Every structure is written in structure tokens, then in C-alpha cells.
Amino acid sequence: MKSKKTKFNIILFVLFTTVYFLLCYNFKHFLFGSAGLRFEFQSKFLEFVYLKNTGAAFSLLDGFNFGLAFFAVIIVAAFLYYVFRNSQNMNILTLNVYSSLIAGILSNMAERFVDGYVTDYFLIKLSESLFKFSMNKIEFPVFNLADVFIVISAIVLSLYILFGKSRLKSE
């Protein structure tokens, strides 16, 4: 029989994951709607663009869409298994990290299944005016909110694994 803390943590995890998933999956509809970009936004650092990505990060494995979605199913299943097995030992921060990671993966996976591609829309730009030395404009790959959730979660999990397992566990 599961303890009250385990049940509570699982409920929190499901709630966080659902909210993060809905945010990631629907943000593109907020930006673009059905008629294209709803509003123009461009600054020195950020621009909204519309890009259909049938590959993985940085458009790697372009055209391998359903293989990537299948791989995502396996990764999500592994993380879900881990979270449900260890939820009693997790605090809110840890639950949030796993929730945002899984929500980001699920959002990109859902887009692959529904649309046949992932919509990317954030373009970060750095210009030479930001630096003291001369160089051309630097543009990062175009990405979406789900990618932000995945990358930040992966960084936090990596730091957790490398430096501080005891810090993220409940007392």
C-alpha cells in the first residue's frame, strides 16, 4: 500500500506535468493561431519565426519523425517508471524537474504525431554590438518552449546527479 506522501507526490507530479504540457503544446497557438503570426515581435535578441522541424535538435535526423516519436515514448516510459517508483523520496523541486522534462518531451512527441512535425518559433540573435571584439551576427538554432523545458530540466538533473543528490531529496 502506498503512503500518503507517495500518493500526494504522484498527484502533484501529474498536475505539474499536465499544466506544463498544456503550456508547451498550446504556446504555438497563442503565437500563430490559424492565420499565421498574431503579432510581430523582433528585438536585438529575440525574434518569433515559424519553422516546421521534422528532425530532432538542430534539425538532426531530419525526416525521421516517427522514429523520434517512438524513441520519445521509450524515454517518457522510463522516466515515468522512475518517478512512480521513487516519488516518496522526491521533494517539490525534483517533481517539478521531472514534470517539466516529461511535459516537454510529450509536447514535442504529440506535435510529431498530430502535425507530422514540431513547430519551432524562438530565434535568439546576438549581434557584434554586444561584444567588444568584431564578429558577424550569431544566430542560435530555432527552438520552442518544450525545448526550453527539456534543456533546463536536463541541466538541473545533470547537476543533481553530479553534485547534490542529497540536496534534492526530502528530509
N, C-alpha and C positions, 0 to 999 in steps of 0.2 A: 504494500500500500504506500502511495506517495505521500510525503509530508505536506503540510500546509505551505511551507516555503517553496517547495518544488512546484506545487500547483500554481501558486501566486507568480513565481518566476516564469512559468510556461505561459500563463495568461498575459503577463507583461511582454514577453518575447513576441507572442502572436500579435498583440496590439501594436507594438512598435513596428514590427515587420510590415503589417498591413498599412499603417499610416505612411511609412517610408516608401513602400511600393506604390501606393496611390499617388504620392507626391512625385516620385520619379517618372512613373508611367504617364501621368497627365500633364506634366510641365510643358511638354512639346505642344499640347493642345492649347495651353494658355498662350504660348508664344506665337503659334502659327494658325490655330483654328483650321477651318476647312478651306479658307481662301488665301492661304499664304501668310506671310509675316504680318501680325496685327499692328505692330508699331516698329518704326525704325529705331535702332539703337546702335550707335557707334561711338566709341571713345578711343583714346590713345591706347588703351589697354584691352578692351573687350569689344567684340562685335558679335551680333547674332547672325548666324548664317543657317542655311538649310542644306544638310548633306545626308544622303542615303548611304549608309555603310553596310555592305553585305559581308564584311570581314570582321576580324577581331580588332584589338587595339592597334591603332595606327594603320588600319585597313590591311593588316596581315591576314593571310588566309582568305583573301577576297574570293567570294563565290562559294565558300564552304559553310554556308549559313546554317543548314540543318545539322551538320556535324558539330558546329559550335553550340547549337542549341542542345543537342544530345549531351555534349560534354558538360554544359551548364547544369543539366538535370542531375548528372552524377555528382558534380561538386556540391550542389544545393542539398542533395540527399545526404552526402557525407557530413556537411555542416549541421544539418537538422538532427542527424543521429547524435552527433557530438553534443549539441546544445541540450537535447532532451535527456541524454544520459548524464550530463554534468550540470544541469540547471540549478540544482540545490546549492552548488558551490559558487555560483555566479552572483555578482552584485549588479546594480543597475547599469553601471558603465560597461561592464562586459556584455550584458544582454543587449545594450544599445549598439555596441560594435558589431556583434554577430547579426543583429537585426538589420542594420544598415548595409552590411556586406551582402547578406542574403537577398534583401529587397532590391539592391542594385543589380545583382545577377538575375533575379527573377524578372525585373523590369526589362532588361535587355533581351532576355530569353522570350518573354511574352511578345515583344515587338518583332522578334525574328519569326515567331510562329504566326502572328496576326498579319503583319505587314510584309514579311519576307526580307526585312532589313531593319537596322537600328537607325533611328534619326539622331544625328549629332547636330549640335547648334551653337555651342560656345567656341569662340575663337579668341584666344588670348594673343595679344600682339605686344611686343616690346620694340621700341624704336631706339635708334642710337642716341637720341636726346636724353635717355635715361642713364646712359653710361658716359664715363669720362673719355673713353677711347672710341675710335671710329670703327663702325661696322655697319652692315646692312640691317634692315629690319628682320627681326626674328619672329616667326610665327609658329606657335605650338600646333600640334595636330588638333583637329576639331573634335570635341567630345560633348557628352551630355551629362545631365545631373546624376544619372545612375553610375556613370564612370567616376564622378566625384565621390559618391558614397563608397564605391568599391575601393578606390585608391586610398582614401583616408582610413577606411577600416583596415585595409591590408597593412598600412603603415603602423597603425596603433597595435594590431595583432603581432606584427613583427617585433615592435618594441617590447610588447608584453612577453613574448617568447624569449627574446634575447636578454632582457634586463629585469623584469619585475613580475614574475608570476604571483608572488605573494602579495603584491600591491593591489592586484585586481581581484583577488579572492575575497569573499566575505570573511569577516572575523568570526 
